[in-house]
Amino acid sequence: RELPALLLLLVAAGALGKPTARQERARAGAAQHEDLPGFQYDHEAFLGKEEARSFDQLSPEESRERLGKIVDRIDDDKDGYITTEELKTWIKRVQKRYIYENVAKVWKDYDLNKDDKIAWEEYKQATYGYYL
């Protein structure tokens, strides 16, 4: 099923901009998005955790502009539509980037002697250090 890139942009802009009262975000004819307690999960899945945080600081206009650029990157075949597969691929790419970045950060914290290996003793010290 294909979604017009513009519709995706409008829905995402309303959902990803800094949250305001629902009626202030609604546009005539735009699909409605329920801001349930878990909407932040969708926000982070679509943008990545750090990027989602930066979007929270943007004005609605800046948010729409940046989302337009992201939508262009998601539309792999450049046909003006986002398919379900293109969206799945994008979300997997964002999640994979987050995982790699998180592993790199944690690795530095656990590799205490900086030999690019984590020994059991280093792991125990980094994880339970002050308890031992």
DSSP file with accessible surface (Angstrom, degrees, kcal/mol):
  #  RESIDUE AA STRUCTURE BP1 BP2  ACC     N-H-->O    O-->H-N    N-H-->O    O-->H-N    TCO  KAPPA ALPHA  PHI   PSI    X-CA   Y-CA   Z-CA
    1    1 A R              0   0  232      0, 0.0    83,-1.0     0, 0.0     2,-0.4   0.000 360.0 360.0 360.0 134.0    0.0    0.0    0.0
    2    2 A E  E     -A   83   0A 102     81,-0.2    81,-0.2    82,-0.1    79,-0.0  -0.779 360.0-158.0-104.4 142.0    1.4    3.4   -0.9
    3    3 A L  E     -A   82   0A  49     79,-2.6    79,-2.8    -2,-0.4     2,-0.0  -0.966  29.4-111.9-113.9 131.1    1.0    6.6    1.0
    4    4 A P  E  >  -A   81   0A  57      0, 0.0     4,-2.1     0, 0.0    77,-0.2  -0.371  24.5-129.2 -60.0 137.0    1.5    9.9   -0.7
    5    5 A A  H  > S+     0   0   18     75,-1.9     4,-2.6     1,-0.2     5,-0.2   0.879 107.3  56.0 -57.6 -35.9    4.6   11.5    0.7
    6    6 A L  H  > S+     0   0  116     74,-0.3     4,-2.7     2,-0.2    -1,-0.2   0.923 106.2  49.0 -65.3 -42.5    2.7   14.7    1.4
    7    7 A L  H  > S+     0   0   65      2,-0.2     4,-2.7     1,-0.2     5,-0.3   0.937 112.1  49.1 -62.1 -44.5    0.1   13.0    3.6
    8    8 A L  H  X S+     0   0   23     -4,-2.1     4,-3.0     1,-0.2     5,-0.3   0.925 111.4  50.3 -60.2 -42.2    2.9   11.2    5.5
    9    9 A L  H  X S+     0   0   32     -4,-2.6     4,-2.9    -5,-0.2     5,-0.2   0.929 111.1  48.0 -62.5 -45.2    4.7   14.6    6.0
   10   10 A L  H  X S+     0   0   49     -4,-2.7     4,-1.9     2,-0.2    -2,-0.2   0.927 115.3  44.0 -63.6 -44.4    1.5   16.3    7.3
   11   11 A V  H  X S+     0   0   39     -4,-2.7     4,-2.1    -5,-0.2    -2,-0.2   0.947 116.9  46.3 -66.1 -45.2    0.7   13.5    9.7
   12   12 A A  H  X S+     0   0   11     -4,-3.0     4,-3.2    -5,-0.3     5,-0.3   0.907 109.5  54.5 -65.8 -38.9    4.3   13.2   10.9
   13   13 A A  H  X S+     0   0    8     -4,-2.9     4,-1.6    -5,-0.3    -1,-0.2   0.922 111.0  45.6 -62.3 -41.5    4.7   17.0   11.2
   14   14 A G  H  < S+     0   0   13     -4,-1.9    -1,-0.2    -5,-0.2    -2,-0.2   0.885 120.1  40.2 -68.0 -35.2    1.7   17.1   13.5
   15   15 A A  H  < S+     0   0   12     -4,-2.1    -2,-0.2    -5,-0.2    -1,-0.2   0.790 120.5  41.7 -84.0 -27.7    2.9   14.2   15.5
   16   16 A L  H  < S+     0   0    9     -4,-3.2    -3,-0.2    -5,-0.2    -2,-0.2   0.620  90.8  93.0-101.8 -15.0    6.6   15.1   15.6
   17   17 A G  S  < S-     0   0    6     -4,-1.6    39,-0.1    -5,-0.3    42,-0.1  -0.209 102.2 -65.4 -67.2 170.2    6.5   18.8   16.3
   18   18 A K  S    S-     0   0  120     40,-0.7    -1,-0.2    37,-0.3    -2,-0.1  -0.395  70.3-103.1 -57.9 124.8    6.7   20.0   19.8
   19   19 A P        +     0   0   64      0, 0.0     2,-0.2     0, 0.0    -1,-0.1  -0.250  53.6 161.9 -59.6 134.4    3.4   18.8   21.3
   20   20 A T        -     0   0   66      1,-0.1     5,-0.1    -3,-0.1    -3,-0.0  -0.753  53.4 -47.1-133.3-175.1    0.8   21.4   21.7
   21   21 A A    >>  -     0   0   40     -2,-0.2     3,-1.1     1,-0.1     4,-0.9  -0.302  56.9-122.4 -58.3 140.1   -3.0   21.3   22.2
   22   22 A R  H >> S+     0   0   82      1,-0.3     4,-1.4     2,-0.2     3,-1.2   0.888 108.8  55.6 -55.4 -44.6   -4.5   18.8   19.7
   23   23 A Q  H 34 S+     0   0  150      1,-0.3    -1,-0.3     2,-0.2    -2,-0.1   0.810 102.2  58.2 -64.5 -25.0   -6.8   21.3   18.1
   24   24 A E  H <4 S+     0   0  141     -3,-1.1    -1,-0.3     1,-0.2    -2,-0.2   0.777 110.3  43.3 -73.2 -24.7   -3.9   23.7   17.4
   25   25 A R  H << S+     0   0   38     -3,-1.2    -2,-0.2    -4,-0.9    -1,-0.2   0.693  89.0 105.8 -91.5 -23.2   -2.2   20.9   15.3
   26   26 A A     <  -     0   0   50     -4,-1.4     2,-0.4   -12,-0.1     6,-0.1  -0.351  51.3-162.8 -67.0 138.5   -5.2   19.6   13.4
   27   27 A R    >   -     0   0   74      4,-0.1     3,-2.1    -2,-0.0     2,-0.1  -0.955  31.9 -98.2-118.1 143.4   -5.5   20.6    9.8
   28   28 A A  T 3  S+     0   0  112     -2,-0.4     3,-0.1     1,-0.3     0, 0.0  -0.348 110.2   8.1 -58.5 129.0   -8.7   20.3    7.7
   29   29 A G  T 3  S+     0   0   88      1,-0.3    -1,-0.3    -2,-0.1     2,-0.2   0.348  98.3 128.3  82.9  -8.1   -8.6   17.1    5.7
   30   30 A A    <   -     0   0   18     -3,-2.1    -1,-0.3     1,-0.1     2,-0.1  -0.540  69.0-101.5 -81.5 147.8   -5.4   15.8    7.5
   31   31 A A        -     0   0   53     -2,-0.2     2,-0.3   -24,-0.1    -4,-0.1  -0.411  40.7-117.6 -63.3 142.1   -5.5   12.3    9.0
   32   32 A Q        -     0   0  109     -2,-0.1     2,-0.5    -6,-0.1    -1,-0.1  -0.644  24.0-157.0 -86.1 140.7   -5.9   12.4   12.7
   33   33 A H        -     0   0   55     -2,-0.3     2,-0.6   -22,-0.1    -7,-0.0  -0.975  12.4-136.4-119.3 124.9   -3.1   11.0   14.9
   34   34 A E        -     0   0  118     -2,-0.5     2,-1.7     1,-0.1   -19,-0.0  -0.729   8.1-148.5 -82.9 120.2   -3.9    9.9   18.4
   35   35 A D        +     0   0   50     -2,-0.6    -1,-0.1     3,-0.0   -13,-0.0  -0.551  32.0 171.5 -87.0  70.3   -1.3   11.1   20.9
   36   36 A L    >   -     0   0  110     -2,-1.7     3,-2.5     1,-0.1     4,-0.3  -0.294  53.5 -91.2 -71.9 166.6   -1.5    8.2   23.2
   37   37 A P  T >  S+     0   0  131      0, 0.0     3,-0.5     0, 0.0     4,-0.1   0.797 126.4  54.9 -53.5 -25.1    1.0    7.8   26.0
   38   38 A G  T >> S+     0   0   45      1,-0.2     3,-1.2     2,-0.1     4,-1.0   0.323  71.6 105.7 -92.4  10.9    3.3    5.7   23.7
   39   39 A F  H <> S+     0   0   39     -3,-2.5     4,-2.2     1,-0.3    -1,-0.2   0.833  71.7  64.9 -62.7 -27.9    3.5    8.3   20.8
   40   40 A Q  H <> S+     0   0   58     -3,-0.5     4,-2.6    -4,-0.3    -1,-0.3   0.864  95.9  58.7 -61.9 -32.6    7.1    9.1   21.9
   41   41 A Y  H <> S+     0   0  155     -3,-1.2     4,-2.5     2,-0.2    -1,-0.2   0.937 107.5  45.1 -60.0 -46.3    8.0    5.5   20.9
   42   42 A D  H  X S+     0   0   89     -4,-1.0     4,-2.4     2,-0.2     5,-0.2   0.912 111.0  54.3 -62.7 -42.6    6.7    6.1   17.4
   43   43 A H  H  X S+     0   0    2     -4,-2.2     4,-2.1     1,-0.2     5,-0.3   0.937 113.1  41.7 -56.3 -48.4    8.6    9.4   17.3
   44   44 A E  H  X S+     0   0   59     -4,-2.6     4,-2.7     1,-0.2    -1,-0.2   0.864 112.1  54.5 -71.8 -35.5   11.9    7.8   18.2
   45   45 A A  H  < S+     0   0   14     -4,-2.5    -1,-0.2    -5,-0.2    -2,-0.2   0.900 114.0  42.2 -64.6 -38.0   11.3    4.8   15.9
   46   46 A F  H  < S+     0   0   21     -4,-2.4    -2,-0.2    -5,-0.2    -1,-0.2   0.897 133.1  18.1 -76.1 -39.2   10.8    7.1   13.0
   47   47 A L  H  < S-     0   0    3     -4,-2.1     4,-0.3    -5,-0.2    -3,-0.2   0.692 106.0-109.0-106.9 -24.0   13.6    9.6   13.7
   48   48 A G     X  -     0   0    5     -4,-2.7     4,-2.7    -5,-0.3     5,-0.2  -0.062  38.7 -83.2  95.2 151.5   16.0    7.9   16.1
   49   49 A K  H  > S+     0   0   70      1,-0.2     4,-1.9     2,-0.2     5,-0.1   0.923 126.9  41.6 -60.8 -48.5   16.3    8.9   19.8
   50   50 A E  H  > S+     0   0  112      2,-0.2     4,-2.0     1,-0.2    -1,-0.2   0.925 116.3  48.7 -67.3 -43.9   18.7   11.8   19.3
   51   51 A E  H  > S+     0   0   60     -4,-0.3     4,-2.2     1,-0.2    -2,-0.2   0.901 109.0  54.1 -63.6 -38.9   17.0   13.2   16.3
   52   52 A A  H  X S+     0   0    0     -4,-2.7     4,-1.4     1,-0.2    -1,-0.2   0.912 107.2  51.7 -61.3 -41.4   13.6   13.0   18.0
   53   53 A R  H  X S+     0   0  117     -4,-1.9     4,-0.5     1,-0.2    -1,-0.2   0.911 109.1  49.6 -61.3 -42.1   15.0   15.0   20.9
   54   54 A S  H >< S+     0   0   40     -4,-2.0     3,-1.1     1,-0.2     4,-0.3   0.876 106.2  56.5 -67.5 -33.8   16.2   17.7   18.5
   55   55 A F  H >< S+     0   0    0     -4,-2.2     3,-1.4     1,-0.2   -37,-0.3   0.836  96.2  64.8 -65.7 -30.5   12.8   17.8   16.8
   56   56 A D  H 3< S+     0   0   31     -4,-1.4    -1,-0.2     1,-0.3    -2,-0.2   0.760 101.4  51.3 -63.0 -21.6   11.2   18.6   20.1
   57   57 A Q  T << S+     0   0  145     -3,-1.1    -1,-0.3    -4,-0.5    -2,-0.2   0.504  94.0  96.0 -92.4  -6.6   13.1   21.9   20.1
   58   58 A L  S <  S-     0   0   26     -3,-1.4   -40,-0.7    -4,-0.3    -3,-0.0  -0.521  75.8-115.5 -88.3 155.0   12.0   23.0   16.6
   59   59 A S     >  -     0   0   41     -2,-0.2     4,-2.8     1,-0.1     5,-0.2  -0.394  38.4-104.2 -73.8 162.0    9.2   25.3   15.6
   60   60 A P  H  > S+     0   0   68      0, 0.0     4,-2.5     0, 0.0     5,-0.2   0.888 122.8  52.0 -57.3 -36.4    6.4   23.7   13.6
   61   61 A E  H  > S+     0   0  120      2,-0.2     4,-2.2     1,-0.2     5,-0.2   0.930 111.7  44.6 -66.5 -46.1    7.8   25.3   10.4
   62   62 A E  H  > S+     0   0   98      2,-0.2     4,-2.5     1,-0.2     5,-0.2   0.897 112.5  53.5 -63.8 -39.0   11.3   24.0   11.0
   63   63 A S  H  X S+     0   0    0     -4,-2.8     4,-2.6     1,-0.2    -2,-0.2   0.933 109.1  47.6 -61.6 -46.8    9.9   20.6   11.9
   64   64 A R  H  X S+     0   0   77     -4,-2.5     4,-2.2    -5,-0.2    -1,-0.2   0.910 111.6  51.2 -61.2 -41.8    8.0   20.4    8.6
   65   65 A E  H  X S+     0   0  123     -4,-2.2     4,-1.5     2,-0.2    -2,-0.2   0.942 113.3  43.6 -62.5 -47.2   11.0   21.5    6.6
   66   66 A R  H  X S+     0   0   75     -4,-2.5     4,-1.9     1,-0.2    -1,-0.2   0.890 112.1  53.5 -67.3 -37.0   13.3   18.9    8.1
   67   67 A L  H  X S+     0   0    0     -4,-2.6     4,-3.0    -5,-0.2    -1,-0.2   0.884 103.5  57.6 -64.5 -36.2   10.6   16.2    7.8
   68   68 A G  H  X S+     0   0   18     -4,-2.2     4,-2.0     1,-0.2    -1,-0.2   0.909 107.1  48.0 -58.8 -41.2   10.3   17.0    4.1
   69   69 A K  H  X S+     0   0  122     -4,-1.5     4,-1.5     2,-0.2    -1,-0.2   0.889 112.0  49.5 -66.4 -39.0   14.0   16.2    3.7
   70   70 A I  H  X S+     0   0    9     -4,-1.9     4,-2.1     2,-0.2    -2,-0.2   0.923 108.1  52.9 -66.1 -43.3   13.6   13.0    5.7
   71   71 A V  H  X S+     0   0    4     -4,-3.0     4,-2.1     1,-0.2    -2,-0.2   0.916 106.3  53.8 -59.7 -40.5   10.6   11.9    3.5
   72   72 A D  H  < S+     0   0  102     -4,-2.0    -1,-0.2     1,-0.2    -2,-0.2   0.880 109.4  48.7 -60.7 -36.2   12.7   12.5    0.4
   73   73 A R  H  < S+     0   0  134     -4,-1.5    -1,-0.2     1,-0.2    -2,-0.2   0.831 109.8  51.6 -72.3 -32.4   15.3   10.2    1.9
   74   74 A I  H  < S+     0   0    1     -4,-2.1     2,-2.2     1,-0.2    -2,-0.2   0.878  90.4  81.1 -70.4 -36.2   12.7    7.5    2.7
   75   75 A D    ><  +     0   0    8     -4,-2.1     3,-1.6     1,-0.2    -1,-0.2  -0.435  61.3 176.2 -74.1  78.5   11.3    7.5   -0.8
   76   76 A D  T 3  S+     0   0   83     -2,-2.2    -1,-0.2     1,-0.3     6,-0.1   0.849  76.5  44.2 -57.0 -40.6   14.0    5.2   -2.3
   77   77 A D  T 3  S-     0   0   91      4,-0.2    -1,-0.3    -3,-0.2    -2,-0.1   0.453 102.1-132.8 -89.6   3.7   12.5    5.0   -5.8
   78   78 A K    <   +     0   0  136     -3,-1.6    -2,-0.1    -6,-0.2     4,-0.1   0.809  63.0 134.1  53.6  38.1   11.8    8.7   -5.9
   79   79 A D  S    S-     0   0   63      2,-0.4    -1,-0.1     0, 0.0     3,-0.1   0.412  78.5-107.0 -95.6   2.0    8.2    8.2   -7.2
   80   80 A G  S    S+     0   0   41      1,-0.3   -75,-1.9    -5,-0.1     2,-0.3   0.514  90.9  94.2  87.7   2.9    6.7   10.7   -4.7
   81   81 A Y  E     -A    4   0A 106    -77,-0.2     2,-0.6   -76,-0.1    -2,-0.4  -0.955  66.3-138.8-127.5 149.7    5.1    8.0   -2.6
   82   82 A I  E     -A    3   0A   0    -79,-2.8   -79,-2.6    -2,-0.3     2,-0.2  -0.937  22.9-156.5-105.9 119.7    6.3    6.1    0.6
   83   83 A T  E  >  -A    2   0A  30     -2,-0.6     4,-2.4   -81,-0.2     5,-0.2  -0.503  30.4-109.6 -88.0 165.0    5.5    2.4    0.5
   84   84 A T  H  > S+     0   0   64    -83,-1.0     4,-2.7     1,-0.2     5,-0.2   0.909 121.3  52.0 -58.6 -41.2    5.1    0.3    3.5
   85   85 A E  H  > S+     0   0  113      2,-0.2     4,-2.6     1,-0.2    -1,-0.2   0.893 107.7  50.7 -64.8 -40.9    8.4   -1.4    2.6
   86   86 A E  H  > S+     0   0   13      2,-0.2     4,-2.3     1,-0.2    -1,-0.2   0.915 112.2  47.7 -63.3 -40.1   10.2    1.9    2.3
   87   87 A L  H  X S+     0   0   41     -4,-2.4     4,-2.6     2,-0.2    -2,-0.2   0.923 111.9  49.3 -67.3 -42.0    8.9    2.9    5.7
   88   88 A K  H  X S+     0   0  103     -4,-2.7     4,-2.6     1,-0.2    -2,-0.2   0.920 111.2  50.1 -61.0 -43.9   10.0   -0.4    7.2
   89   89 A T  H  X S+     0   0   59     -4,-2.6     4,-2.3     1,-0.2    -1,-0.2   0.915 110.9  49.5 -60.6 -44.0   13.4   -0.1    5.7
   90   90 A W  H  X S+     0   0    8     -4,-2.3     4,-2.5     2,-0.2    -2,-0.2   0.944 111.5  47.7 -60.8 -48.4   13.8    3.4    7.1
   91   91 A I  H  X S+     0   0   46     -4,-2.6     4,-2.7     1,-0.2     5,-0.2   0.916 111.8  50.4 -63.7 -40.1   12.7    2.4   10.6
   92   92 A K  H  X S+     0   0  134     -4,-2.6     4,-2.7    -5,-0.2    -1,-0.2   0.914 110.4  50.5 -61.9 -41.6   15.1   -0.6   10.5
   93   93 A R  H  X S+     0   0  104     -4,-2.3     4,-2.3     2,-0.2    -2,-0.2   0.930 111.9  47.1 -62.3 -44.3   18.0    1.7    9.4
   94   94 A V  H  X S+     0   0    2     -4,-2.5     4,-2.2     1,-0.2    -2,-0.2   0.929 113.8  47.5 -63.8 -44.6   17.2    4.2   12.2
   95   95 A Q  H  X S+     0   0   79     -4,-2.7     4,-2.5     2,-0.2    -2,-0.2   0.914 111.2  50.8 -64.2 -41.9   17.0    1.4   14.8
   96   96 A K  H  X S+     0   0  120     -4,-2.7     4,-2.6    -5,-0.2     5,-0.2   0.924 109.3  50.9 -62.7 -42.6   20.3   -0.2   13.6
   97   97 A R  H  X S+     0   0   93     -4,-2.3     4,-2.5     1,-0.2     5,-0.2   0.931 110.4  49.9 -60.6 -42.6   22.1    3.2   13.8
   98   98 A Y  H  X S+     0   0   88     -4,-2.2     4,-2.6     1,-0.2    -2,-0.2   0.927 110.5  49.8 -61.9 -43.4   20.8    3.6   17.4
   99   99 A I  H  X S+     0   0   97     -4,-2.5     4,-2.8     2,-0.2     5,-0.2   0.942 111.8  47.4 -62.4 -47.2   22.0    0.2   18.3
  100  100 A Y  H  X S+     0   0  152     -4,-2.6     4,-2.3     1,-0.2    -1,-0.2   0.916 113.7  47.7 -61.9 -42.3   25.5    0.7   16.9
  101  101 A E  H  X S+     0   0  102     -4,-2.5     4,-2.0    -5,-0.2    -1,-0.2   0.911 113.0  48.6 -65.5 -40.0   25.8    4.1   18.6
  102  102 A N  H  X S+     0   0   70     -4,-2.6     4,-2.8    -5,-0.2     5,-0.3   0.915 110.6  50.3 -67.1 -41.9   24.7    2.7   21.9
  103  103 A V  H  X S+     0   0   78     -4,-2.8     4,-3.1     1,-0.2    -2,-0.2   0.930 109.7  51.5 -61.8 -43.2   27.0   -0.3   21.7
  104  104 A A  H  X S+     0   0   56     -4,-2.3     4,-1.7    -5,-0.2    -1,-0.2   0.916 112.4  46.1 -61.6 -41.2   30.0    2.0   20.9
  105  105 A K  H  X S+     0   0  121     -4,-2.0     4,-1.5     2,-0.2    -2,-0.2   0.949 115.6  44.4 -66.6 -48.5   29.1    4.2   24.0
  106  106 A V  H  X S+     0   0   51     -4,-2.8     4,-2.0     1,-0.2     5,-0.2   0.896 108.3  59.3 -64.2 -38.6   28.7    1.3   26.3
  107  107 A W  H  X S+     0   0  101     -4,-3.1     4,-2.7    -5,-0.3    -1,-0.2   0.926 104.2  50.3 -56.7 -44.9   31.8   -0.4   25.0
  108  108 A K  H  < S+     0   0  141     -4,-1.7    -1,-0.2     1,-0.2    -2,-0.2   0.887 110.9  50.0 -62.2 -36.2   33.9    2.6   26.0
  109  109 A D  H  < S+     0   0   83     -4,-1.5    -1,-0.2     1,-0.2    -2,-0.2   0.829 118.0  38.1 -70.1 -32.9   32.4    2.5   29.5
  110  110 A Y  H  < S+     0   0   56     -4,-2.0     2,-2.0     1,-0.2    -2,-0.2   0.759  96.7  77.9 -92.1 -29.8   33.1   -1.2   29.9
  111  111 A D    ><  +     0   0    4     -4,-2.7     3,-1.3    -5,-0.2    -1,-0.2  -0.528  59.6 170.3 -81.4  77.1   36.5   -1.5   28.3
  112  112 A L  T 3  S+     0   0   86     -2,-2.0    -1,-0.2     1,-0.3     6,-0.1   0.831  73.5  43.2 -64.3 -35.7   38.3   -0.1   31.3
  113  113 A N  T 3  S-     0   0   97      4,-0.2    -1,-0.3    -3,-0.2    -2,-0.1   0.387 105.1-127.8 -93.6   5.1   41.9   -0.8   30.1
  114  114 A K    <   +     0   0  132     -3,-1.3    -2,-0.1    -6,-0.1     4,-0.1   0.825  67.1 132.1  56.5  41.4   41.1    0.3   26.5
  115  115 A D  S    S-     0   0   69      2,-0.4    -1,-0.1     0, 0.0     3,-0.1   0.240  79.0-110.2-102.0  13.0   42.3   -2.9   24.8
  116  116 A D  S    S+     0   0  131      1,-0.2     2,-0.3    -5,-0.1    -8,-0.0   0.726  91.7  95.1  63.3  22.9   39.2   -3.2   22.6
  117  117 A K        -     0   0  145    -10,-0.1     2,-0.6    -7,-0.0    -2,-0.4  -0.984  67.3-141.6-136.3 149.2   38.2   -6.3   24.6
  118  118 A I        -     0   0   55     -2,-0.3     2,-0.1    -7,-0.1    -7,-0.1  -0.931  20.2-161.1-114.7 108.2   35.8   -6.6   27.6
  119  119 A A     >  -     0   0   52     -2,-0.6     4,-2.6    -9,-0.2     5,-0.2  -0.460  32.5-109.0 -80.3 159.4   37.1   -9.1   30.1
  120  120 A W  H  > S+     0   0  161      1,-0.2     4,-2.9     2,-0.2     5,-0.2   0.907 120.8  53.1 -56.2 -41.7   34.7  -10.6   32.7
  121  121 A E  H  > S+     0   0  124      1,-0.2     4,-2.5     2,-0.2    -1,-0.2   0.896 108.9  49.0 -63.1 -39.7   36.5   -8.5   35.4
  122  122 A E  H  > S+     0   0   14      2,-0.2     4,-2.9     1,-0.2     5,-0.2   0.918 111.7  49.6 -64.4 -42.5   35.9   -5.3   33.5
  123  123 A Y  H  X S+     0   0   83     -4,-2.6     4,-2.6     2,-0.2     5,-0.3   0.945 112.3  46.8 -60.9 -48.5   32.3   -6.2   32.9
  124  124 A K  H  X S+     0   0   55     -4,-2.9     4,-3.3     1,-0.2     5,-0.4   0.920 114.5  47.7 -60.3 -43.3   31.8   -6.9   36.6
  125  125 A Q  H  X S+     0   0  104     -4,-2.5     4,-1.5    -5,-0.2    -2,-0.2   0.926 115.1  44.3 -64.7 -45.2   33.6   -3.7   37.6
  126  126 A A  H  < S+     0   0   40     -4,-2.9    -1,-0.2   -16,-0.2    -2,-0.2   0.862 123.8  36.0 -68.0 -34.5   31.6   -1.5   35.2
  127  127 A T  H  < S+     0   0   42     -4,-2.6    -2,-0.2    -5,-0.2    -3,-0.2   0.912 139.3  10.2 -85.4 -45.7   28.3   -3.1   36.1
  128  128 A Y  H >X S+     0   0  107     -4,-3.3     3,-2.4    -5,-0.3     4,-1.2   0.260  83.5 133.3-120.5  10.4   28.6   -3.8   39.8
  129  129 A G  G >< S+     0   0   14     -4,-1.5     3,-0.7    -5,-0.4    -3,-0.1   0.773  74.6  41.8 -36.9 -56.8   31.8   -1.9   40.7
  130  130 A Y  G 34 S+     0   0  188      1,-0.2    -1,-0.3    -5,-0.2    -2,-0.1   0.704 112.7  56.3 -75.6 -12.1   30.6   -0.1   43.8
  131  131 A Y  G <4        0   0  168     -3,-2.4    -1,-0.2    -6,-0.1    -2,-0.2   0.752 360.0 360.0 -82.0 -26.2   28.8   -3.2   45.1
  132  132 A L    <<        0   0  136     -4,-1.2    -3,-0.0    -3,-0.7    -7,-0.0  -0.365 360.0 360.0 -80.8 360.0   31.8   -5.4   45.0
